[in-house]
Amino acid sequence: MTIIKRIYDFYHDGFASMTVGRSLWLIILIKLAIIFLVLKIFFFPDFLSSKSRETGASEASLVKSELLNRSTR
């Protein structure tokens, strides 16, 4: 149990004494959030919600057809 407390104290003291590091961590977190939001919106569209409303097919059959269509390309 003492090793966990020592590790926690090490990181707590390190982050508490930061001055410039806090703003750098904030910039890093903002950049990561923007990157992941852009990736999700543009590269991972929601196929199930748009196609299931159009055709009325079940989600399982839509996933199956998408996987088969992509594997034959």
C-alpha positions, 0 to 999 in steps of 0.5 A: 500500500505504501508504494501506491501512496508514494506514486500518488504523492510523486505525481501530486507534488509534480502537478501541484508545483507546475506553472507553465506545464498546466497551460501546456496540458490544457492545450494538449487536452483541447487539441486531443478533444478537437482531433477526436471530435473531427475524426468521429464526425468525418471518418466514422459516420453512423451508418446504422441510423441513416440506413435503417430509417431508409430501408427498415431493415434490421441492424444486424443485416445492415452490418452484415451487408456493409462488412460483405461489401467492404470485403469484396472491394 
